[in-house]
């Protein structure tokens, strides 16, 4: 067990979550940036998305997560059946998520893929790294716009795999780090935004009760 002095305190934002969809089986919300999805290991990291949600929906559970720094759409099952069905879909990779990101530099190709394996970094925990012995990781990207004045690009990202910090690492690896990335960015990247400019905009899945295909969106706020 880690010494508490080695654990990071992550201050929770006062910004509330927003409800995107609600029915008997499922709650879908938009998580603000700078809020953990589940409680952190440090005792002071108890304020998180699921603890806030459970004040009103005590039966809500977690089937996937977004990083503390990332905003956007999160599925929260409200029944055992929904948890089981959505877990199966995540394991089978039949759930599709798309993210918006603003990155440093002008991305040359209008679209492409980043296929680079990712592994935990044993020297700099809890960070990850691109590593030939890592787990296969694949991201598709599409350029939505380029700003020549600021030398920035806005991208639509579709991760096929769901590795920790995958989008941050993949974009950094091709020379276009996500603005505001305090974990992997240099001083200029960190100073370029007051938050990580990464947002989970949409998610597509089969409804756990009806089986009908759903696509839900949480509007980008940057």
N, C-alpha and C positions, 0 to 999 in steps of 0.2 A: 504494500500500500504506500502511495506516495506521501512524503512529508507535506503537511498543509502549506508550509512556506514555499513549496515548489509549484503550487497550484495558482492559477490566474483567477483574479476576481474580474468578472465581466459585468459592468454596470448595465442594468436593464433600462431600456428607453421608457419614457412615460407615454410614448405614442401607443394608442390602442390597436388591437387587431380589428380587421373589418370582416364582416360576414359576406361570403360570396354565394353560398348555397346552403340550405338546410332542409333535410327531410328526416323521416324516422330512423333511417339507417346511417346517415352520413352528415357530417358538418364539414363545410369547406370554408376556410378563412384565408385572408391575406395577412401574413406575418410582417410586422415592421422590421426594418433593419435594427441591429444592435439589441436583439432579444434571442435568447436560447430557445430551441424548440422544447427541450426537456431539461430538468434540473442539471446543473453542472456538478462537478466533484467537490468544488470548494463550498463550504457551508453557506457562504454569502451568495451563491449562485442558484438560489431556490426559485426566485422570480423568473418565470419563463412562460412560453406560450401555453403549454398544456395546463400549468397550474392556474393561469388566468381563465382559460376556457372551462375548466372543471368547476369553477365557482358557479357557473350557470348550467353546464352540461356535465354533471358528475360522472356520467358513463362514458365520456369521450376518451379514446385511446390514441396512441401514436403508431402509425404504420410506416412513416418515412419522415425525414427531417430536412430542414434547411440549416445552413451554417448560421451562427450568431450574426455575422455581418451581412447576410443575404436576406433580401425581402422577397415577399411573394406568396404564391398559392401553396396551401398545405391541406391534404386530406386527413380528416380525423374521424375514424369509424365510431359509431354510436352503439354498435351491437357486436356480439361475438361473431355472428355470421358475416357482417361487413368486414370485420378485422380479418377473418379467415380468407374471404374471397379476394379482398384487395391485396393481402399478403401474397397470395398465389399469383396474382397479376404482376406484382412487382418482381417476384422471383422469375417469372416467365418472360419478363421484359416486354410485356404487352401494353404497359402504361407508358405513354409518351409525354415528356415535359419539354417546354421551350422557355428559354431565358432571353432577356435583353441585357446587353452589356455595353458599356462605353469603354473603349480601350485606347491606349496611347498609340499614336502613329496612324498612318493611312494604310489600311490593309489592301494589298495589291489585287488579289483575286476576288472576284465578286462572290464566289462561294468555294468551299473546299472541305476537306476533312483533316482532322488531327488524330493520328493513330500512334500514341506513345504510351508505353506501360508506366504504371505508377506504383510506388512502394512507400512504406513508412520510412522516415528518415531517422535512423537510430541515434544519430548524433544530435539532431535538433528536434526532439520531440516537443510538441505533438505535430510537427510539420511532416509533409510528404515530399517526395521528389520523383522526377522522371528517372527511371532505372530500367536497364535491360532485363533485369530479373524480376521486375514488378508484374502486377496484374494487368492483362490487356485492357486498354482504355481507349474509347473512340468517341470523338465529338465532331458533329457536322456544324459548319457555320455559314452564314449568309450575311453579306454586308447590306445594311439598310440605308446607311448614309455615311458620307465622309465630309469632315469639316477641315478644309485646307488651312483656314486661318488659325485654328487651335491645334491642328495636326492630331485630330482624334477621329475615331470611327465608331459608329453604332452598329452592333451586330445582333443577329438572331442566332441563338445557339441551341442545338438539339443534341444533348448527350445520349448516346446509345447505352453506355455503361454508367454506373452511378458511384464512381470512386470518390473518396473524400478529397475535397479541394481540386477535383478534376478540371473544372473550367478555369480556375485560376492558374493552375500549373500548365495546362495545354496552351493557353493564350500567352503566358509568359515565355513558353518554350519557342513560340514562333515569332517572338520579338514584339508582341503587342499586349503587355500586361493590362489587367483591368484597373481602371483608375480608382484610387482610394484603397488599394490593397495593402493593408498594414502588415500582412504576413509575408508576402513574397515580393512586394514592390520596393523600388529604391525611393530615395527622399522625394524626387520629383513626382513619382507616381502617387505617393502617399499625400503629398501636398495638393495634388490636382483636384481632390474632392473631399468633402467632409464625411463621406461614407463610402463603402464599397459599391461601385456602380454596377451591381449585378442583381437582377430581379427575375424571379420565376413567374413568368407572365401567364402561362397556360398549361393545362394538364388534360390529357385525353385518357379515358378508361371506360370499362364496362361497369354499369351500375351494379352493385353487389346483390340487389334484390331482383331487379327487372332484367338485367343483362343488356339493357340498351346502351349504346355508345354515348358517352358524355364528353363534351369539351367545355371546360370552364376557364374563365379568364379573370385575372386580377390586373387592373390597369397599371402601367408603368408610371412612376411618379418622378422620374428624372429625365 
